[in-house]
Amino acid sequence: MLEPFFIRTEVKREKVLKKVDPMQVARLSTVKNYTTIYLIDGTAYTVRTSLVNALNNFPPGMFVKIDRAEVVSVFYIDNIAKDHLIMNGKTVSIARSYYKYVASGINIIE
């Protein structure tokens, strides 16, 4: 079991630390210095940190980069094509130059 981490958030105008199970994180997306953490249940939390710093809270190899500002959990990828992947029934685009990172970040049995 992975160690949970906490996110600073606001609940009913009160600042709290919300516990998050790393195995519930489906993807991370960043814009400038803000990273949004998307959970498998559809919940999203935006925190003020870079994508690199956010990834330090997870084990290496848990995520693969699909473009310069987004990573997805290998545990929730269903299918991978050259330009997109299917994740929990949703299509997510893979940047053209990042397919090789996706392919090298997963275990492939041929």
C-alpha positions in Angstrom: 0.0 0.0 0.0 1.2 3.5 -0.9 1.5 6.1 1.8 -1.3 8.7 1.5 -0.5 12.4 1.0 -2.4 15.5 2.0 -3.7 18.4 -0.2 -4.4 21.9 1.2 -8.0 22.7 0.3 -11.0 24.7 1.5 -14.2 23.1 2.8 -17.0 25.4 3.7 -14.6 28.4 3.9 -12.3 26.6 6.3 -8.8 25.6 5.2 -8.1 21.9 5.7 -5.7 19.2 4.7 -7.5 16.5 2.7 -6.0 13.0 2.7 -5.6 11.5 -0.8 -4.8 7.8 -1.6 -2.2 7.8 -4.4 -3.9 4.9 -6.0 -7.0 7.0 -6.6 -5.1 9.6 -8.7 -5.8 9.1 -12.4 -3.9 12.0 -13.9 -2.1 15.3 -13.2 -2.2 18.3 -15.4 -0.4 21.6 -14.9 -0.7 25.2 -16.1 2.3 27.4 -15.1 2.8 26.7 -11.4 -0.6 25.1 -10.6 -1.2 21.4 -10.9 -4.6 19.8 -11.0 -4.9 16.4 -9.5 -7.7 14.3 -11.0 -9.0 11.4 -8.9 -10.7 8.3 -10.4 -14.1 9.4 -9.0 -14.0 12.7 -11.0 -12.9 14.9 -8.1 -10.2 17.4 -8.9 -7.9 19.4 -6.7 -5.7 22.3 -7.8 -2.6 22.9 -5.8 0.1 25.5 -6.2 3.1 23.4 -7.2 4.9 22.3 -10.4 4.2 19.0 -12.1 7.7 17.8 -11.1 7.2 18.6 -7.4 3.8 16.9 -7.5 5.2 13.8 -9.0 7.7 13.5 -6.2 4.8 12.3 -4.0 4.4 9.2 -6.1 6.5 6.2 -6.8 8.6 6.3 -10.0 6.9 4.6 -12.9 3.4 5.2 -11.7 2.7 7.9 -14.3 3.6 8.4 -17.9 3.9 11.7 -19.6 1.5 12.3 -22.5 2.4 15.9 -23.3 4.6 18.5 -21.7 2.0 19.4 -19.0 0.1 16.2 -18.3 0.8 12.7 -17.0 -1.6 9.8 -16.6 -1.5 6.8 -14.2 -0.5 3.5 -15.8 -3.0 1.8 -13.6 -6.0 3.4 -15.4 -4.9 3.1 -19.0 -7.1 0.6 -20.9 -5.8 1.0 -24.5 -3.0 2.9 -26.2 -2.9 4.0 -29.8 -0.3 6.1 -31.6 -2.1 9.4 -31.0 -4.5 8.7 -28.0 -5.2 6.4 -25.1 -8.4 5.2 -23.5 -8.6 5.8 -19.8 -11.7 4.6 -17.9 -13.7 4.8 -21.2 -12.5 8.3 -22.0 -10.2 9.2 -24.9 -7.1 11.3 -24.0 -4.8 12.7 -26.7 -1.1 11.9 -26.7 1.2 14.5 -28.1 2.9 13.3 -31.2 6.4 13.4 -29.7 5.4 11.8 -26.4 4.2 8.4 -27.7 7.7 7.0 -27.2 7.6 8.0 -23.5 4.2 6.3 -23.1 5.5 3.1 -24.7 8.7 3.1 -22.7 6.9 3.8 -19.4 4.7 0.7 -19.5 5.3 -3.0 -19.4 4.7 -4.6 -22.8 4.5 -8.3 -23.4 4.8 -9.2 -27.1 
